[in-house]
């Protein structure tokens, strides 16, 4: 066999080993490179999770530098155990929909299901290079994995926005979370039954200049979370609680008091897993690398929820039984 032939064999072997390792993954390691079930690096930044039909769907921006720089991409992954993620391809491929110019933005995609229309609706922060457009974009699909088709963009409640977040309450009502820079705070707004419109008035206004908003309802309390405005640089994420979604909200406290920068991450989603034995809340954060956004990592870690408090402990390898909700930390 020639040297060239041997090289080909070793490439095939290396790919097979990588795939086997990805499939055999038994721990989530926060901040490490995360591979899908085929051994490819997961590209789902600023993402969110939709639980539908017993399957978890993870949507996020695909920032692979090999993609067409004139377009923006949202990738979808699916899992039945929250540990192993299957690549379902590009859910959305979008050319500049509003003539926003070079370096236009599509960030933090979140997908909702509408029982009223049996359609899937994707929200995204849509902006120009200077963040002056400040709109939310909406796309729709008949299938959860897409393709999603752009419908329109608008300013919810007539307000410009930056980061958006997603929340679906225990009664199935869906909400959009968005930060509006000029108001000095962020809003929680109810979505219409078809999930295509933001209803007036806002359900809640949280008077805190925070971004990366996330929300969860746990044992009778609403927990809202966000990060301070420091661009790509990580900072101490904070949370507040309320008995009602409309408030009043407590004072904000740090979720990771022992870390100056939330272990180098920024919040994007709070995932509640209701198991047969316990309910677990998972912090989903992004470790941004602005000079190589495609290599930004994911910091997922179960939160300690106790006595109305929320604590993100130092990240360690962990796993979850998605059926029971029980977490094991290595």
Secondary structure, DSSP 8 states (H G I E B T S, - for coil): --HHHHHHHHHHHHHHHHHHHHHT---B-TTS--B-TTS-B---EEEEEEEETTEEEEEEE---TTS-TTEEEEEEEEESSSSS-EEEEEEEEEE-TT---TT-EEEEEEEEEETTTTEEEEEEEEE-TTS-S-EEEEEEESSTT---EEEEEE-GGG---S-EEEEE-TTS-EEEEEEEGGGTEEEEEEB-TTSSSB-SS-SEEE-S--EEEEEEEETTEEEEEEE-S-TTS----EEEEESSTT------EES-TT-TTGGG-EEEEEEEEE-SS-EEEEEEEEE--GGGGGG-EEEEEE-EEETTEEE------EEE-TTT--EEE-
